Amino acid sequence: MEHITTATQFEKTDAVEALANGIAHDVNNLLTAIKGHASLMLNNVNPTDPLYGHIIEILSSVDKGSDLANQLLGFAMADEIYLTRMDANRLVRSVVETLNLKGHRIILDVSLDAKPLIIKGDPEKIKQVVAAIVDNALQAMPDGGKLSVRTEAAAILNGTADAFELESGFFCKITISDTGIGMNRDTLGKIFKAFYSHDHNQFPEKKGLGLTFAKKIVKHHNGVIDVWSSLNVGSSFSIILPLAEHKYLDEMPSAQDELMLGHESVLLVDDEQRILNVGRTICKALGYTVFTAASGKEALKIYAEKKNDINVVVLDMIMPGMDGLAVFIALKKLNPDIKVLLSTGYAIDENAQAMLRQGCKGYILKPYSVVDFSHKLREILG
């Protein structure tokens, strides 16, 4: 039996990563040229032309190829991390709030720890890890189900730490669970292998590097991914990362902590007067002109009178009389191009998804900070 030394293993790993990096760059350059020519062709072909559909398919295939090339590039650069302090709650929130649930009959349930979970790592890399696992969960629920996202602090000590091959200490746990098809033990042993899909017929597009990349990133952050699954019950992935030492809590805030100001007009709609009061104060502090409505009917009256002066509506979902969906539909009749930001608790139910399908520009989860709110408004308003 051949034995490979550790040095040789590192050399082989470096060679594979260098090859993946080179291939990814070359493929992306090639795809850029193809997409450029195909786009020029599309601009000169009438939609009724038989060639139009073929060009659209070429562009779609180019995008899929680019996604794969970018996965290869990410895999090659997974150990190139740029450390900064960050709140895992805010990071998870940013991923969840940009989820595209259209076409998925998914109930989203989010529970974030009440206290900041400060970790030290590369924000973009950790976001990619969370996004990859969430994407995997959605793919596991082709007929719909419940996606749960939870953050918490956990002490992992002694024997438990040894089992995870971690140093005893305090950790941040980001747990993503689904009620999907689940996996057996054999499949669980293979999910982190590159280009593995446990059902190529059901998920032909999933033969990629998402989970492989995720595991590698978490390992470089001195963490682990713990997985539980049961057939026809669902799966749960826990991203376990060391909590930063207390000294990091006193560091200067990062760019993600900066307020983003505006000058437009906002209509706040919520049946809770205390939320309207604090929302009004926040919006004024950020530079916005503010209108408030304590009910759906009042919101429609104000918008009908001042729609030319209102740039975005921040709309609560659960209200007596007219709920958020009913108000949204009525607002769309007044202005089909209206910009609405859904403000909701930690569940994106069928009504919320209906709003998103019909043109709601996004949602923000309660409770939210001034910084989070300021960023979300600028995202909606451009």
N, C-alpha and C positions, 0 to 999 in steps of 0.2 A: 504494500500500500504506500502511495506517495504522500509524503508529509510536506506541507508548504510552510515556510517560515513566516513569522509575522511581518518582517521587512518585505518579503515577496508579496504578501497579501496587500500591504499598503501600496506597493508599486503597481499591482494589478488594478487596485481601486482607483489610483490616480490616473492610470492609463484609460480606464473606462470612462471616468468623469471628463477627461480631456477630450476623448472621442465624442462623447455626448454633447459637450459644449461646441465643438467644431461642427458637428452635424447640424445642431440646432441653428447656428448662425447661418450656415450655408443654405439650409432648407428655407429659413425665413427670407433670405435674400432672393432665392428662386421664386418663392410664393409671392413675394412682393411684385416681382416682374410680371408673373402670370396674372395677378389680380389687377395690376395697372392696365395691361392690354385688354383683359376681359371687361373692365369697367369702361374703357374707351369704346369697345364694341357695343356695350349695352346702351350707351348714350346715342348710338347711331342706328339702333334697331327698334322698330316699332313693336310694342307689346303683342300685336297680333301676328307677328312674324314667327314661323315655326322655330327659328333659331333662338328666339328670346328665352324660352324655357331652358334650353341647353346652356346658355350663358349664365342664367341664374344658378343652375346646378353647379357649374364650374366655380362660381364665386362662393357658393356654400361649401363646396369641397375644399377650396383654398382655406377658408376660415377654420374648418375642422383640422386641416393639416397644420395650420399655424398654431392651433391649440396644442396639438401633440408636440410640435417643435418647442413650444414654450415650456411644456412639461419636462422635456429633455433638458432644456437650459436650466430650469429650476432645480432639477435633480443634480445637475453638475455643480450648481452653486449653492446647494443646501447648507454647506458648512461655512459659507461666507456670510456671517451674521454680524449685524451692527447693533450693539447693545445700548439700550436706553431704558429708563424706568417708565413703566406704564401701568395703568389700572386695567386689569383683565376684564373687569365688568364693562368698561367703556369699549374695549376692543371687541368683545363679544357682541355688545349692542350694535356696534357699527356694522358687523357682518350680518346680523339678524335683520336689521332695518333695511338692508339692500337686497334681501332675498326676493327672488322672482317666483311667487307661488302660483302664477297663472298656469292653468292647465293641470294643477295638482289639487286634489280634494284633500287638503291637509289642514288639520287644526294645529296651530302653533301655540305652544305653551312655554313661556320664558320665566325663569325665576333667578334673579341676580342677587348675590349676597348684598346685604344692606350696607356693609362696610367696603371701602376700596380694597381690592386685592392687588397689591403692588408686586409686580414681577419685573425682572430685568431680562430684556430680550430684544429681538428684532420684530417690531410691530407688523411689518408687512409679511414676514415669514409666518408668524403665529396666525395672522389672519388667513393665510393660505391653508394652514393646517385645519383651522375651524371650518373654512369653506369646503375643503375637500371632504371632511367627515360629514358635514351637513348634506352635501351633494350625494354622497354615498347613501345616506339615510333616505333621502327623497327617492332615489332610484329603487330602494328596497320596498317602497310603498306605491307600486304602480296603480293600485286601486284605491288609494287614499289611506289616511290613517292619522296618527298623532305624532308630531315631532316635538320633543321636549328638550329644552336647553337650560342647563342649570350651572351656576357657579357657586363655589363654597371654599372656605378654608378648611384644611384637614391636617391633623397631626399624623404623620406616618413614622412609626417608631419600631425599633428592635426587629423582631422576626418579620413583621409586615414589610419594613423597609428592606430587609435582606431579600425577601421574596421578589420585590420589585427591582433589586440591585440598585437601591438608592441609599444615600446617607440619611440617618434619622433626622427628622426636622419637621418644619411646617411648610405645607404646600398649597398651591392653588389647584383646585380640580374644576375643569370645564367638562361637564358631562352632557353628551348629545345622545338622546335615545329615540328610537322609532318603534312603531308597532307593525313593522313590515314582515317580510317572509322569513327572516332569521337565517341562521347558518348552523350546520352541524360541526362537530369537532374537526373533521378533515378540512372543511372549508376555512375554519378559523385559523388553521395552521398555514394557510396559503395567501390570505388576503393582503399581506404586505409585500408579496412578491411582485416584481415589475410586470406589467401587462397582463396580470391575472384577472379573470372574471369568472365567477363560479357558475354563471349561466350566460354563455356567449349568445344564445339565441334570444333570451329575454333582454339582455343589456349589451347589445353588440358595440355600443359606443363607449362602454366602460373599460375597455382593455387599455388602460393607461397607467400613469405613474402617480395618481393622486395620493393613495394611501402609502405607497412606498416613499414618496416625497415627504409626506406628513411624519412618518416614523423617523425618518432621517433628521428632519428639522428638530423635532422634539428631543431626540437624542443629543443633538449639538447644544441644546438648551439645558442639558443635565436633567432631563425629565423622561417620562415613559408614557405610553398609551396603553391603558388597560381596557380589554374588550370582553364583554359578556354577550352571549347570544343563544337563542333557542329557536328551533324551527317553528314557523307559523306563530311565533309569539313576538319576536322582535329582537333588536340589538341595542347595545349601549356601549359607547366609546367614551372613556374618561381620559382627557388630556391632563396629565399631572406634571406641574412645573413648580420649581422651588419658589417660595415667597421670598422677596428681596429682604435683606437685612434692614433693620430700622433706620440705619444711617441714610438709606436711599430716600426715605420719606421726606428728608429736609432738602433734597436737591431742588434746583430751579425747575419750574414747570417746562414741559416740552411743547413743541409747536401745536400738538393736538389740544393743549389747554388754552390756547389763545381764543379770545372772543372774536367773532366776525360780525361787523356792524353792517347796517343797511339804512335805507332811506325810504323804502316803499311803505304801503299801507296794509295793515293786517286786520282781518276780522276774526276775533276769537269767539268760538261758540262752545259753551259748556253750561250745564245746569247747576254746577257748584260755584257759588259766588266767590268762595275763597280762591278757587283756581283762576277765575276771571280777574280777581284783584291782583294776584301775584303775576299772572300772565301780562296784564296791562303794564305793571311796573317793569317787568323784564323787557317787554317790547320797546317801551319808551327809553329805557337805559341803552338799548341796542341801536336806537336812532329811528325806530319805526313810528308811524302814525297808527293809532290803535282805535278800532271799533270793537265793542263787545255785545254779545247776545246771550241771554240766559235760557233760550229755548230755540227749537227749530223754527217755529213760526216767526219769532222775533228776528232770527237770522235772515230769513227769506225777505222780510219786510225791509230790513236795513240794506240787504244786498240789492234788492230791486230799485231802491232809491239812490244807492251810491256805488253801483257796480263799476262805473268808470273810474272811481277813486280807490277801489280795493284791488290789490294785486294778488293776495293769497288769503285763503280761508283756513284757519286751524280748527278742525271740527272734531268734537267729542263723539264717541260711538254710542254709548249708553245714556239715553236721555228719555224722560217721560214724554208722552205725546208722540212726537216725531223722533225716531231714532236717527243715528248718523246716516244710515243708508237712505232713508226716505228724504232727509234733508239734502243729501248729495245729489240724488236724482232730480229733485226740484231745482237745485242750483244749476245743474247741467242744462235744464230747459231754459233758464235765464241767460246762461252763457256756456255754450258747448266747449269753449276753450278755458274754462275756469281752472285755476290752480288750487287744489285742495290738499292739505296735509292732515291725515288722520291722526288724532291723538287718542291713544287707547291704553288700556292696561296690558297685562302680559299674555293676552290670548288673541290671536288673529283667527276669528271664526269665519263661518261661511259668509256672513254679511260683510265683514271687512274685506274678504277676498273678492266678493262681488264688486265692491267699490274699486278695488285695485284693477280688476278686469275692465271696468267701465271708464277708467281714466283718472282715478285718484293718483296723485303724483308720488305718494309715498306715505309712510307712517312713522311716528315716533312713539316709543314706549314710555309710559308713565311708571315711576317718576323719572324725570329727566333733569339734568343740570342746565344752568344758563348757557354753558359752553356748548353742550350737546344741542340745545334748542337753536342757538345762534348758527351753528354749522348746518343744521337741517334746513333752516329757512333759506340760507344762501344756496344750498343744494337745489331747493325747489325753485327759487327765484332766478337762479343763474348768476 
